[in-house]
Amino acid sequence: MSGGGVEELPRKEAFVLKGHEGAVLAARFNADGNYCLSCGKDRTIRLWNPHRGIPIKTYKSHGREVRDVHCTQDNSKLCSCGGDRQIFYWDVATGRVIRKFRGHDSEVNAVKFNEYASVVVSAGYDRSVRAWDCRSHSTEPIQIIDTFLDSVMSVNLTKSEIIAGSVDGTIRTFDIRIGREISDDLGQPVNCIALSNDGNCILASCLDSTLRLLDRTTGELLQEYKGHTCKSYKMDCLLTNNDAYVTGGSEDGIIFFWDLVDASIVSSFRAHASVVTSVSYHPKDSCMISASVDGTIRVWKT
């Protein structure tokens, strides 16, 4: 594996990005890793250059807190969601809202574009996952998945599947082509899911302060990662670029790195003064951003 050593993990603070008023709920690198987006309690989305530590643009139109944001591969559009129950589809350059998708009955927790940026998929507190056509002028969803028994917290997409994690303790995989649903029950509320870079595994953050790694094909529990606190907040988890380490935040402001295979804590450090809500890894380099209830986004390098 390239870049395998613990010494190459991003643990040195390069920049602190300040501007949000109140908790930052998500921070995401864009596709090439040159920029990042953040969103939060102050109802704004902010675009930054994390490598120079500077703000570029602020997007305002949401009526309540913004819980998630995602950018298209070509950086031209972004989607966002939150407490106002709507999915916003934005033009990045002009800052204009192109469309608002309405249909969720309650707060929307997560959004993702498909790889062609033609569809936005959203996950809501109303126990549903909805898919929206960005190219159509219809604001009705093209698909609704409502088999969950509780709030849907996190959604991921592959070429042919929608994968979502719910407070009902399940991760459900929907094969869009054949209309099949597979459900894996973790027995604990799921608040975030992430795919391994090789696509073979799902990492799930659960509200019993445990991250769980599942085999995508069989649903087998491969490993559990502990040491952090995650009981009442939605907090991101992910695998580093080479899938050698698992990383995630903690409600006490600490970021943890675990060895993927043996689940030992290889590094932990205080990153924030409060809950670490979000972590995002640079697509190529050993660089990470984190966001917190403390109102800051921090950029970590080696």
C-alpha positions in Angstrom: 0.0 0.0 0.0 1.3 3.5 -0.8 1.5 6.1 1.9 1.1 3.4 4.5 2.9 4.8 7.5 1.3 6.4 10.5 3.7 9.3 10.3 2.0 10.2 7.0 -1.4 10.8 8.6 -2.6 14.4 8.5 -2.2 15.5 12.1 -0.7 19.0 11.8 -3.0 21.9 11.8 -2.4 24.0 8.6 -5.3 26.4 8.7 -8.4 27.3 10.7 -11.3 28.4 8.5 -13.5 30.9 10.4 -16.6 32.6 9.2 -19.6 30.5 10.3 -21.6 31.8 13.2 -22.4 28.7 15.3 -22.0 25.0 14.7 -20.5 23.8 11.4 -22.5 20.6 10.5 -20.6 19.4 7.5 -17.4 20.1 5.5 -16.6 18.4 2.2 -13.7 18.5 -0.2 -14.7 19.0 -3.9 -13.9 16.3 -6.4 -10.3 17.4 -7.1 -9.5 18.4 -3.6 -8.6 22.0 -4.4 -11.6 23.5 -2.6 -14.0 22.6 0.2 -17.5 23.4 1.1 -19.0 23.8 4.6 -22.5 24.4 5.9 -24.1 24.9 9.3 -26.4 26.4 11.9 -26.1 29.9 10.4 -28.1 28.8 7.4 -25.1 29.4 5.0 -22.9 27.3 2.7 -19.4 28.5 2.4 -16.8 27.8 -0.3 -13.1 27.9 0.8 -9.6 27.4 -0.5 -8.4 25.2 2.4 -4.8 25.1 1.1 -4.5 28.9 1.4 -6.9 29.2 4.3 -9.2 31.7 2.6 -13.0 32.1 2.1 -14.2 32.4 -1.5 -17.9 32.6 -1.5 -21.0 32.4 0.7 -24.3 30.9 -0.4 -27.4 32.1 1.4 -31.0 31.0 0.7 -31.8 28.3 3.2 -34.4 29.2 5.8 -33.0 27.0 8.5 -29.7 25.2 9.4 -27.9 23.5 6.5 -27.0 19.9 7.3 -25.2 18.7 4.2 -23.7 19.9 0.9 -22.3 18.1 -2.1 -20.5 19.4 -5.2 -20.6 18.0 -8.8 -17.5 16.4 -10.3 -17.1 19.4 -12.6 -17.5 21.9 -9.7 -20.3 23.7 -11.5 -23.3 22.9 -9.3 -23.9 22.1 -5.7 -26.8 20.6 -3.7 -27.7 21.2 -0.1 -30.3 20.3 2.5 -31.3 20.9 6.0 -34.0 22.0 8.5 -36.2 23.8 5.9 -37.1 20.4 4.4 -36.0 21.4 0.9 -33.2 20.3 -1.4 -31.5 23.3 -3.0 -29.7 23.0 -6.3 -27.2 25.8 -6.9 -25.1 27.3 -9.6 -21.6 27.5 -8.0 -20.3 30.5 -10.0 -23.3 32.8 -9.7 -24.5 31.6 -6.3 -28.0 31.4 -7.7 -30.5 28.7 -6.6 -31.5 26.9 -9.9 -34.2 24.8 -8.3 -35.7 23.8 -5.0 -37.0 20.2 -4.6 -39.8 19.9 -2.1 -41.4 16.7 -0.9 -39.7 15.6 2.4 -42.1 16.0 5.3 -39.4 16.9 7.8 -35.7 17.9 8.1 -33.4 16.6 5.4 -30.2 15.0 6.7 -28.0 14.2 3.7 -27.6 14.8 0.0 -25.5 13.4 -2.8 -25.2 13.8 -6.6 -24.9 10.7 -8.8 -21.7 10.6 -10.8 -23.3 12.3 -13.8 -24.7 15.1 -11.7 -28.1 14.4 -13.3 -29.8 13.2 -10.1 -29.7 14.3 -6.4 -30.5 11.7 -3.7 -31.6 12.9 -0.3 -32.2 11.2 3.0 -34.7 12.6 5.5 -36.0 12.6 9.0 -39.3 11.5 7.5 -37.9 8.0 7.1 -37.5 8.3 3.3 -34.8 8.5 0.6 -35.8 10.5 -2.5 -34.2 10.9 -5.9 -34.7 14.1 -7.9 -34.0 14.8 -11.5 -31.8 17.9 -11.9 -32.4 18.2 -15.6 -36.2 18.1 -15.4 -38.3 21.1 -14.5 -40.5 18.8 -12.4 -40.0 19.3 -8.7 -41.5 15.8 -7.9 -39.1 13.1 -6.9 -38.4 10.4 -9.6 -38.1 7.8 -6.9 -39.1 7.4 -3.2 -37.7 4.7 -0.9 -39.8 4.5 2.2 -39.0 1.1 3.7 -37.0 2.6 6.7 -38.6 2.5 10.1 -36.8 5.7 11.4 -34.9 8.8 10.3 -32.4 8.2 7.4 -29.2 9.9 8.3 -26.7 9.2 5.5 -26.7 8.2 1.9 -24.0 7.0 -0.6 -24.2 6.2 -4.3 -22.5 3.7 -6.5 -23.0 3.3 -10.3 -26.1 1.3 -9.8 -27.0 1.5 -6.1 -28.3 3.8 -3.4 -26.9 2.9 0.0 -28.5 4.5 3.1 -28.1 4.3 6.9 -30.8 4.8 9.4 -31.5 5.3 13.0 -33.6 2.1 12.7 -30.3 0.2 12.9 -30.1 -0.8 9.2 -28.0 -0.1 6.2 -30.1 -0.7 3.1 -28.8 -1.1 -0.4 -31.1 -0.5 -3.3 -30.1 -1.8 -6.7 -31.7 0.8 -9.0 -31.5 -1.4 -12.2 -33.4 -4.4 -10.8 -35.3 -2.8 -8.0 -33.9 -5.1 -5.3 -33.4 -4.1 -1.7 -30.9 -5.7 0.7 -31.0 -4.8 4.4 -28.2 -5.3 6.9 -29.2 -4.9 10.5 -26.5 -3.5 12.8 -28.7 -3.5 15.8 -27.6 0.1 16.7 -28.7 3.5 15.3 -26.6 4.3 12.2 -25.8 8.0 11.8 -23.2 8.0 9.0 -22.0 5.6 6.4 -19.0 5.7 4.1 -17.7 3.4 1.4 -14.1 2.1 1.3 -12.2 3.4 -1.7 -12.0 -0.1 -3.2 -15.8 -0.3 -3.0 -15.8 -3.6 -1.1 -16.7 -2.4 2.4 -19.1 -0.1 4.2 -18.0 1.8 7.3 -20.9 2.8 9.6 -20.8 5.1 12.6 -23.3 4.0 15.2 -24.7 5.8 18.2 -23.2 3.3 20.7 -19.8 5.0 20.1 -18.7 2.3 17.7 -17.7 2.3 14.1 -18.5 -0.9 12.2 -17.0 -2.2 9.0 -19.2 -4.5 6.9 -18.4 -6.6 3.8 -20.5 -5.1 1.0 -21.2 -8.5 -0.6 -22.1 -10.6 2.4 -23.0 -8.1 5.0 -20.6 -9.7 7.4 -19.2 -7.6 10.2 -15.5 -7.4 9.6 -14.3 -5.1 12.4 -15.4 -2.7 15.1 -13.6 0.6 16.1 -13.9 2.1 19.5 -12.5 4.7 21.8 -14.4 7.8 20.7 -17.7 9.1 22.0 -20.7 9.2 19.6 -24.1 9.1 21.3 -26.2 12.0 20.2 -24.6 13.7 17.2 -24.4 12.9 13.5 -20.6 12.5 12.9 -18.8 11.5 9.8 -16.5 8.6 9.4 -14.3 7.6 6.5 -11.3 5.5 5.3 -8.1 7.1 4.3 -7.2 7.1 0.6 -5.4 3.8 0.6 -8.0 2.1 2.9 -5.2 1.5 5.5 -6.9 3.6 8.3 -10.3 4.5 9.5 -10.9 8.0 10.9 -13.6 9.9 12.6 -14.3 12.5 15.2 -15.6 12.4 18.7 -18.1 14.4 20.8 -15.2 15.6 23.0 -13.4 17.3 20.1 -10.8 14.5 19.4 -10.1 12.9 16.0 -9.2 9.3 16.0 -7.3 7.1 13.5 -7.6 3.4 13.7 -5.7 0.6 11.9 -8.2 -0.9 9.4 -7.2 -4.5 10.0 -6.6 -4.8 13.8 -8.7 -1.8 14.9 -6.0 -0.4 17.2 -5.9 3.4 17.7 -2.8 4.5 15.9 -3.4 8.2 16.6 -5.7 10.5 18.4 -5.4 14.3 18.9 -7.6 17.1 20.1 -8.8 18.9 17.0 -11.6 21.1 18.2 -13.0 22.7 21.4 -16.3 20.8 20.9 -18.0 18.0 18.9 -16.3 17.0 15.7 -19.3 16.8 13.3 -17.5 16.2 10.0 -14.3 14.9 8.5 -13.4 14.9 4.8 -10.3 13.4 3.2 -8.5 14.9 0.2 -9.1 12.6 -2.8 -5.3 12.2 -3.5 -3.1 13.8 -0.8 -2.6 13.1 2.9 -4.8 16.1 3.9 -8.0 16.2 5.8 -10.6 18.8 6.9 -12.7 18.6 10.0 -15.7 20.7 11.2 -17.1 21.3 14.6 -19.8 22.6 16.8 -17.1 25.1 17.9 -17.8 27.0 14.6 -14.5 26.3 12.9 -13.3 24.1 10.0 -9.7 22.9 10.4 -7.3 21.8 7.7 -4.9 19.0 8.6 -1.7 18.1 6.8 1.3 15.9 7.4 
